[in-house]
């Protein structure tokens, strides 16, 4: 698996920044920032909880309760950034939540306490079953695998939206399997015929699309770490995860 792309001069730490700013007295956790976190990490955290032995219903309640508590200023008070990887922070926070909070929450009537979130996220169980993780995957491995898949899916959907706006949706759908060289798709000759293009033009389009995909992937990873060096490490880690 490989992606083309070059380093960007612009570096941001959006996920970390949103959480750390919300931990300050009087700060507001914006709805947009929270929605971004929820959509990016709901499925990986759900997969982790399921692999810990909880039922689908329990896992969904736990995951939503975890994010609801993340909104509380009390849970963020005094938060210090440890390490650069935001996924590691969230996984550690979920582990602590399961140990310290969920047993008490179970004594309450289901659905009471924090209001369950109603963001438009894909159903975690459907996604979990579709990936068909190996039986020997640990909860931590399941989390990382789903994190990687969610990240790649997010980048792909971003490009899909962009191409749809430019009137190239159908071409993008045919080229999308070729973003990752290990995925099967229509032959270049077939795509060329479908879109009245030359095979050479299709190859150029794939090359450009892979380059943009790589750039977008770097940008998304950069939102979760603290340095360019960590971006490279995280990309290598992502590739290793997807090879398992």
N, C-alpha and C positions, 0 to 999 in steps of 0.2 A: 504494500500500500504506500502510495506516495502522493504528495501534492506539490505543485509549483507555487512559488510566491517569494517575495523578498521582504526584508525587514522594513518596518515603517518608522519614520522619525517621530511620529506621534505616539505617545505612550500614555495610557490611562489605567486607572485601577477602579473602575466604576463600582463593582460589587463591594469591594472593601470600603471604598469611600462612602457609599450609601449607608452601610452598617455602622461605620465608625462615626459618621456625622450624626446618625440617629441616636448614638449612645450619649451624645452631649446633652446637657440639661437644656430643655426648651426646644431641642431640634425636632424636626418633623421627618418621619420616614415617608417619603413621597409615595403615592399610590402607584405611579409608573415604575419607580425603582423596585418596590416590593413585588409588583406583578412580574417584572423581569426576573427577579430571583426565584419566585415561585415556579414560573414556567420552566426555568432552566434546571432546577434541582428537585422538583416534586417527584419525578419518576425515579431518579437515582436513590433518593432517600426512602421512597416507598419500597423499592426493590430490596434495600438493606433491611428494612423492618420485616418484610415478608420472609427473608432468609433467616431472620432471627426466630422464626417459628410462629409469628402472628398470622391470624386469618386475614383474608382480604378486607373484611369489614373493619377489623381492629387496626390493620395497617393504614387504611385510609384515615381513620379517626386520629391515629397517632400522628401521622404526617401533617394533617391539617392543624391539629392542636399545637404541634411543634412550631409551625409557621405563625400561628396566631400568637403564641407566646413570644416569638421573635420580635413582634411589634411592640411588646411591652418595654417601656423604658427601664423597668426594674431588671429585666433579663439582660439588658445591654449595659447597665450601669457599671462603670469601671472597666469596660472591655478594653483589653490590650491586644494589639496585633501580634500574634506569635507565628513566625514563619511567613512564607509568601503565598501559599496556596489556599485560596478561599474554600475549595472543596474539602480540604483537610479540616479547616475550621468548622464547617457545617457538619461534617461527619462526627467530629469530636463532640460538638454541641448536641447532636442527636443521641450519641451514646450516653452523655450525661443526662439528657432528658429522660431517656428510658430508665436509667438507674434511679433518678431522683424524683421524677414527677409523675410518670405514667401510672404507677401503682396507686397513687392517691387519686388520680383522675378516674381510675376505674371504679371507684366507690361512688362516683356521681352518676346520675342518670345519663345515658347516652344522648349526646347533643346538647347537654347543658354546659354551663360555664362559658367558654369562649365560643363565639359565633363561628361556625364553619365557613371557610372561604368559598366564594362562588366564582372564582376566576375560571375562564374558559381553557382548561387544561385537558389533555388527552387522558383517557381512563388508564390509570396505572396498571391495573391487573391485565387488561387486554394487551398492553404493550409488553408487560413482563412475560406473558405466555408466548407472545409472538417471537420473542428473542430466544426462547427455549435454552436457558442457561444450563451448562453442564451441572450434574448433580453434585460434583465435588467443589463447586464454587463456594467460597466462604461469603458471609454477608458483606465483608469489606470488598471482595472481588466483584460481587454483584453490583455494589454501589459504583465502583469505578467503571465497570463495563457499561452500565446504564448512563453514567455521566458522560462517557466518551460518545455513546450513541446519541444522546440528547444534544450534545454539542455539535456533532456532525449534522444532525437533522436540522438544528437551528440555523446553521450556516447555509445548508442547502435550501431551506425555505426562504431565507433572506434573498438569495440569488433568484429563486423562483419568482418571488414577488417583483423583483426588479425587472426580470425578463418579461413578465406578464405586462407590466406597465409600458414596455417598449414594443409590445406587439410580437414578441418572439417566444411566446409561451410554448407552442407546439414543438418548435425546434429545441428549446431547452429541455423539454420532457424527453425527447429522443436522445439528447446528448448527456443528460444527467447521469446515466449509468457509467459513462466514461470519465466522470470526474475522479473516480477512484479506479485505478488501472486493473484491479483484481475483480471488478464486478462485470458481469456479462450484460450485454445490451445488443441492440441492432448493429449489424455490420455497417461500417462507414458507407459502403456502396448503397446499402438499403436506405440509409438516412439521406444520402445525396439524392437518390431518386425521388424520395417522398417530398423533398423540399426544393426540387429543381436546382440543385447546386452541384458543383464538381466535388469529387472526393478530396481534392486538395483544399478546397474551401472549408470542407467539414473538418479536416485535420487542423486547419488554422483556428477554426471556431473552438474546437476542443482544447487546443493549446491555450487560447486566451481565457477560456472558461476555467481551466485548471489554475491558471495564474491568479485570476480573481478569487477563486475558491480558496487558494492558499493564503492570499492576503486577508480575506475575511476571517479565515480560521485563526490566523495570527492575532487579528484584532480582538476576536472573542476571547482567546486565551489570555491576551494582555489585560483584559478586564478583570482577571481573577488572580493575577500575580503582581509582584512588585518590581521586577527588573527585566530587561531584555534577556539576560542569561536564563532567568527562570522560564521565559517563554520558550526558549529552545529546549530546556529540560522537559517542560510540560508537553511539548509537541512530540518529543521522543517517547515519553511515557504513554501518551495517547496511542501512538502507533504500536507500541508493544502490547498494550491492552487489546487492541483490535486484532492482533495476530493470534491471540489465545483461542 
